[in-house]
Amino acid sequence: MNRLAPDEKAIQPAGLFTHILLKDDPLTDLADWLKPAFRSIDQMSLRQYLTEKGASPEALRLMDVGVPGWDLDTGNALDFLRKNHYYFWEAKNGPYSVVRDGTSTLTDAMGASLKRPVALDKRVVHIDAAPHGVSVACADGSKYSARACINTIPPTVLKDIPISGGVPARQREAWQRQRSDQSIQIFFEFEEPFWEKDGLPANMWTDGPMEFFAHTPSITNPEGVLRAYINGRAVQPLNRMSEAELRATALKELVRLRPAAAGLVRVGHIHNWSTYPFSKGHIANFMPGDIGRYVDLVGAPVGAMYFAGEHNSRTTAGIEGACESAENSVVAILETLGKA
Ligand SMILES: Cc1cc2nc3c(=O)[nH]c(=O)nc-3n(C[C@H](O)[C@H](O)[C@H](O)COP(=O)(O)OP(=O)(O)OC[C@H]3O[C@@H](n4cnc5c(N)ncnc54)[C@H](O)[C@@H]3O)c2cc1C
């Protein structure tokens, strides 16, 4: 039974969040969220903001499943508003294109164009950030020094890396307070497309333990790729399971929802972003009240160490946010070193 309010019933569960969040969107400019005029929204959780926008209790329950963050209570309304404002602004530029042979061909080509190859498999364990130079020590004993450095380690990981040279306590607090969305992706291998047997779409949005099932095209499998995508608070009970339990739970849930999948599907690769030690989560978000408190501290240079990464974006978000912040730091370094 659809328990949504009459004016919400026509909206699919996956669309509720942006529909209600962007109702009477007060932001115009992409950098508006940094203006003092919007500080009152910074103080609000998503639950408070969406309730104020008229969301029914059932819409709130469904949005708490789908929210691309931890949950409605720890999500900062202004942070989600500004990111979604950007996504919709970006979508106005027309449909996106995909990179032929996969996105990594682009980054591989960028890496290959460098004078010195990218050093892979290096885990930074200590940083010495002095005003006129930075030294980085790696777990394998190697060290790198330079007049300046751009640090793109996500705040969830960075907060635990020792840095000598004096990170202000409030800045470390700013990294600690960043709440990174938790997510797990479970990929299914299948003999034949079960959705052609039962005639229903392969994609599913559910409020069960596996949350979303997405079917996407693949360059290696003509039948595409099917994955379950679980994010936010729903990740916690799954993280308490052994891998064997998680695999069994995922398969059982898929077959419960789609009996036609029985015997045709296996669980393949599982990628857990929340436990992956080099990200410990998905996209970083501010908690309520934290934009005003920390936005200028998260990426403030420490000595000659500058910061980049999506969590330091000012106008864009996601990958574009990472690129935007990197450009800002490159310009700041060139200005400091007198090369601009
Ligand atoms: C499943 C998923 C889907 C997404 N889809 C999209 C999308 O469609 N569009 C979009 O714009 N964004 C998307 N994003 C978000 C996007 O991937 C991020 O915003 C972007 O990658 C952030 O870039 P970054 O450089 O800040 O951090 P990252 O890409 O996380 O890079 C940080 C790097 O630091 C390294 N690192 C961490 N710790 C250490 C250490 N101690 N020593 C050395 N290296 C370390 C990591 O290995 C990593 O290479 C998605 C993210 C996920 C997880």
The ligand as an SDF file (V2000), in Angstrom:
LIG
                    3D

 53 58  0  0  0  0  0  0  0  0999 V2000
   30.4800    3.9490   -5.8560 C   0  0  0  0  0  0  0  0  0  0  0  0
   30.7790    5.3960   -6.1630 C   0  0  0  0  0  0  0  0  0  0  0  0
   30.1810    6.0040   -7.2530 C   0  0  0  0  0  0  0  0  0  0  0  0
   30.4640    7.3470   -7.5390 C   0  0  0  0  0  0  0  0  0  0  0  0
   29.9020    7.9270   -8.6470 N   0  0  0  0  0  0  0  0  0  0  0  0
   30.2370    9.1880   -8.9850 C   0  0  0  0  0  0  0  0  0  0  0  0
   29.7310    9.7940  -10.1740 C   0  0  0  0  0  0  0  0  0  0  0  0
   28.9830    9.1790  -10.9270 O   0  0  0  0  0  0  0  0  0  0  0  0
   30.1060   11.0810  -10.4440 N   0  0  0  0  0  0  0  0  0  0  0  0
   30.9310   11.7760   -9.6440 C   0  0  0  0  0  0  0  0  0  0  0  0
   31.2570   12.9310   -9.9360 O   0  0  0  0  0  0  0  0  0  0  0  0
   31.4250   11.2340   -8.5020 N   0  0  0  0  0  0  0  0  0  0  0  0
   31.1050    9.9590   -8.1720 C   0  0  0  0  0  0  0  0  0  0  0  0
   31.6050    9.3950   -7.0340 N   0  0  0  0  0  0  0  0  0  0  0  0
   32.4040   10.2320   -6.1330 C   0  0  0  0  0  0  0  0  0  0  0  0
   33.8050   10.3930   -6.6680 C   0  0  0  0  0  0  0  0  0  0  0  0
   34.3710    9.1010   -6.8710 O   0  0  0  0  0  0  0  0  0  0  0  0
   34.5950   11.1600   -5.6290 C   0  0  0  0  0  0  0  0  0  0  0  0
   33.9820   12.4100   -5.4090 O   0  0  0  0  0  0  0  0  0  0  0  0
   36.0150   11.4050   -6.1130 C   0  0  0  0  0  0  0  0  0  0  0  0
   36.6750   10.1910   -6.4230 O   0  0  0  0  0  0  0  0  0  0  0  0
   36.7740   12.1190   -5.0360 C   0  0  0  0  0  0  0  0  0  0  0  0
   38.0690   12.3300   -5.4780 O   0  0  0  0  0  0  0  0  0  0  0  0
   39.2070   12.5890   -4.4160 P   0  0  0  0  0  0  0  0  0  0  0  0
   40.4720   12.7700   -5.1770 O   0  0  0  0  0  0  0  0  0  0  0  0
   38.7590   13.6210   -3.4650 O   0  0  0  0  0  0  0  0  0  0  0  0
   39.2890   11.2560   -3.5350 O   0  0  0  0  0  0  0  0  0  0  0  0
   39.5680    9.7720   -3.9960 P   0  0  0  0  0  0  0  0  0  0  0  0
   39.1370    9.5190   -5.3970 O   0  0  0  0  0  0  0  0  0  0  0  0
   38.9970    8.9230   -2.9010 O   0  0  0  0  0  0  0  0  0  0  0  0
   41.1440    9.6980   -3.9980 O   0  0  0  0  0  0  0  0  0  0  0  0
   41.8590    9.6580   -2.7960 C   0  0  0  0  0  0  0  0  0  0  0  0
   43.0980    8.8350   -3.0650 C   0  0  0  0  0  0  0  0  0  0  0  0
   43.8970    8.8430   -1.8830 O   0  0  0  0  0  0  0  0  0  0  0  0
   44.4400    7.5430   -1.7430 C   0  0  0  0  0  0  0  0  0  0  0  0
   44.8340    7.3680   -0.3440 N   0  0  0  0  0  0  0  0  0  0  0  0
   44.0320    7.2910    0.7600 C   0  0  0  0  0  0  0  0  0  0  0  0
   44.7800    7.1070    1.8550 N   0  0  0  0  0  0  0  0  0  0  0  0
   46.0720    7.0780    1.4520 C   0  0  0  0  0  0  0  0  0  0  0  0
   47.3140    6.9230    2.1140 C   0  0  0  0  0  0  0  0  0  0  0  0
   47.3840    6.7720    3.4500 N   0  0  0  0  0  0  0  0  0  0  0  0
   48.4480    6.9150    1.3820 N   0  0  0  0  0  0  0  0  0  0  0  0
   48.3990    7.0810    0.0290 C   0  0  0  0  0  0  0  0  0  0  0  0
   47.2560    7.2500   -0.6610 N   0  0  0  0  0  0  0  0  0  0  0  0
   46.1090    7.2480    0.0480 C   0  0  0  0  0  0  0  0  0  0  0  0
   43.3260    6.6220   -2.1790 C   0  0  0  0  0  0  0  0  0  0  0  0
   43.8410    5.3390   -2.4980 O   0  0  0  0  0  0  0  0  0  0  0  0
   42.7810    7.3730   -3.3750 C   0  0  0  0  0  0  0  0  0  0  0  0
   43.4750    7.0070   -4.5640 O   0  0  0  0  0  0  0  0  0  0  0  0
   31.3520    8.0640   -6.7200 C   0  0  0  0  0  0  0  0  0  0  0  0
   31.9630    7.4380   -5.6190 C   0  0  0  0  0  0  0  0  0  0  0  0
   31.6840    6.1180   -5.3460 C   0  0  0  0  0  0  0  0  0  0  0  0
   32.3670    5.4720   -4.1620 C   0  0  0  0  0  0  0  0  0  0  0  0
  1  2  1  0
  2  3  1  0
  2 52  2  0
  3  4  2  0
  4  5  1  0
  4 50  1  0
  5  6  2  0
  6  7  1  0
  6 13  1  0
  7  8  2  0
  7  9  1  0
  9 10  1  0
 10 11  2  0
 10 12  1  0
 12 13  2  0
 13 14  1  0
 14 15  1  0
 14 50  1  0
 15 16  1  0
 16 17  1  0
 16 18  1  0
 18 19  1  0
 18 20  1  0
 20 21  1  0
 20 22  1  0
 22 23  1  0
 23 24  1  0
 24 25  2  0
 24 26  1  0
 24 27  1  0
 27 28  1  0
 28 29  2  0
 28 30  1  0
 28 31  1  0
 31 32  1  0
 32 33  1  0
 33 34  1  0
 33 48  1  0
 34 35  1  0
 35 36  1  0
 35 46  1  0
 36 37  1  0
 36 45  1  0
 37 38  2  0
 38 39  1  0
 39 40  1  0
 39 45  2  0
 40 41  1  0
 40 42  2  0
 42 43  1  0
 43 44  2  0
 44 45  1  0
 46 47  1  0
 46 48  1  0
 48 49  1  0
 50 51  2  0
 51 52  1  0
 52 53  1  0
M  END
$$$$
